[in-house]
Amino acid sequence: MKRLHVHASVKDLSESVRFYSALFAAEPTVLKADYAKWMLDDPRVNFAISTRSEQIGINHLGIQAESAEELAQIESRARDAELDARAESGGSCCYARSDKHWLTDPQGIVWEAFHTLGDVPVYGSDVRSEHACHSPEVSSAAAKSAAVAACGTASNCC
């Protein structure tokens, strides 16, 4: 069964952990100096926050697959619909190693479909983390505009 993923960039991690712990009535399942994650079952969501971006707010959305087969189904739907999905095998980000596909919707919202393979000891970086700042492959004008807005300047993006 898949799980919705939401990653928000926050200014103050401890203040945000206190807020979301009260909202969710649960402590984070992962807590680092720059990152926290809640794996909730009601609602079924992987909710993460970090201080890794200067842009505060929604960083990206996603779908967490529980198996390689579920991830392949998501990728197949994207391919069948002729959506531009960028594959990343074994990427390390958010203290986890994952196989994933990155997509950008028509408004420039970044989506990550992923299957977690295991934990890693560092935050890491992936091809589209931080709103696609590190990806040279942003293809649509809307996605490029959103990436530039998220990163601050065109020199930091795309």
N, C-alpha and C positions, 0 to 999 in steps of 0.2 A: 504494500500500500504506500503510495506516494505521500509526501508531506510538503506543504507550502513553506517556502523559505523567504524571509524578509531580513534584509541587512540595512540597518540605519547607522549613519555616522552621527556621533554625538560630541558635544564639547567637553563635558565632564563625566567621565566614566562612573565614578562612585555615586554621584547624584542620580545618574540614569539607572544604575543597577538598583539603587534603593527604590526608585519609582517603579521600574518594571517588575521587581520582585514583589512589591505590594500589589500591583495590578494583576499579575499572574498568580499570586499566592504561592510562589515557589522561588527558591534560590536558583541562580544560574547553574547549569550542569557543567559549564566550562567558565572559568574566571581567570583572566590574565591581566597584566598591568594595562593593556591597551585594548582588551577584547572581552566580551562576555556573550554567552549563548545559553538560551533556554530551549530544551527539547520538550515541547508541550504536547499532551495528548488531547486536551480539550481547551481550545481548538487545536487540531493536529497541525502544528507549525514548528519550524526551526527558526526561532527569532534571535538574531544576533545584532550586537552593537559594537562599534569600535571608534577609536579616536584617530584613525589612520588617514582621514581626509579633512581638508580644510572646509569643504562644503558640508554643512550640517543638514541632515534630513535623510530621506530614503536613498541608499547607496545603490542597491539593486534588489530585484525580486528573483525568485527561483522556484524550482520544483526539485525536491530531493527524492531521488529514486532509491529504493531499498535493494536493488539488484542491478547487475549489468544488463539483464534482459529488459527491465523497466526503462533504463536509460536508452537502450537501443530502440525501444518503442517510441519514446519521445523524439529521438533523432529521426526516426523513420517518418513520423508525422510531419516534422519540420521539412524534411527532404521532399516528401510527397506534395506538400503545399508550396514548394519552391521558396522556402524561407532561407535566408542566409544564416546558417548555423556554423560557427567556428568550433571545431573539435579541439580539445586539450586533453591529452592523455597523461595521467599521473601528476597533474598540477598540484603545487603546494600553496595553500592560502588558508588563512583563518585557523592555523594550527592543525590543519588536516591535509591529507593527500587524497585527491579525487580525480576521477575521469569526468569530463564535463563537456558541455556544448554551450556556447554563448550565442545569444540572439539579441537583437535590438528591435523593439516594436516600432511602428510608424511614427510615434511621438518621440522616439529616442530613449525610451525606458529600456535599460539593460536587464535581460533575463538570463539566468544561469540554470541549466538542467544538469544535475550532477549525481554521481554515486560515490560516496565516501569509501576510500580504501583503508584508511587508518589515520592515526594521529602523527603529527610531526612536532618537534620542540620549538619551532619558530613560526612567526606569523606567515612568512613567505610572501610570494606575489604570484599572480597568475596573469594570463594575457589580457583579461578585461577587468581586473580589479580596479578599484577607484574610478568607476564610471568609464572604463575603457581608456584611461589615460596612457596605458602602456602598450596599447594595441596599435600596430601600424596598419591594421586591416579594416578600419572603420570605413564602410563602403557607402552608406546612404548619406545624403546631405543632412537629414534630420538627426541621424546618429552622430555625425561629426559635430554638428552644432551643439547637441546635448553634451558630448564629451568635452568640447571646448568650454562650455558653460560650467561644467563640473570641475574642470581642472584650473580654470582661471584664465589661461592664455593658450593660444594655439601652439606656442613653443613647448608647452608641457604635454601636448597631446598628439595623437594621431601621426 
